[in-house]
Amino acid sequence: MNNDLIFSIANVSVLPGWALLIFAPRWRPGPTVVAPLIIAGLLCALYAFLFASGLLGGAEGGFGSLEDLAQLFSNPTMLLVGWVHFLAFDLFVGAWEVRDASRLGISHWLVIPCLLLTFMAGPVGLLLYLILRSAKSKALSVDSASGED
């Protein structure tokens, strides 16, 4: 399977998870099983496979400097690895946003813009959600175990 096909399949594979998070947040398997475990989990497995393939394939570069990173991502397989990384983590974060908002009683209508931004620009969407969360819960903690949110 070539990188272009894997790229296309990976892009399409996250759409059902995002659709569930946006349009069916109260369907419990969506934010608790389908999005984070099945879809993001499969992307994580794909990531591990591609990462190992890229390294075993002799990808040059690394994470020590911006120049090293640019060299690493000049390898198409390693660039795909980076993209799959974004897809998996953004979906996992989106699922957490939905579960957390539900637990805190935050209206899903307010979470949707956060989800859209998390899908398109991961950290910006997470930042918006954290601002919303802080405003609604009057707390900065993201520790769901404490009960003192």
Buried (B, 14 or more C-beta within 10 A) or exposed (E): EEBEEBBEEBEEBBEBBBEBBBEBBEEEEBBBBBBBBBBBBBBBEBBEEBBEBBBEEEBEBEEEEEEEBEBBBEBBBBBBBBBBBEBBBBBBBBBBBBBBBBEBEBEBEBBBEBBBBBBEEBEEBBBBBBEBBBEBBEEEEBEEEEEEB
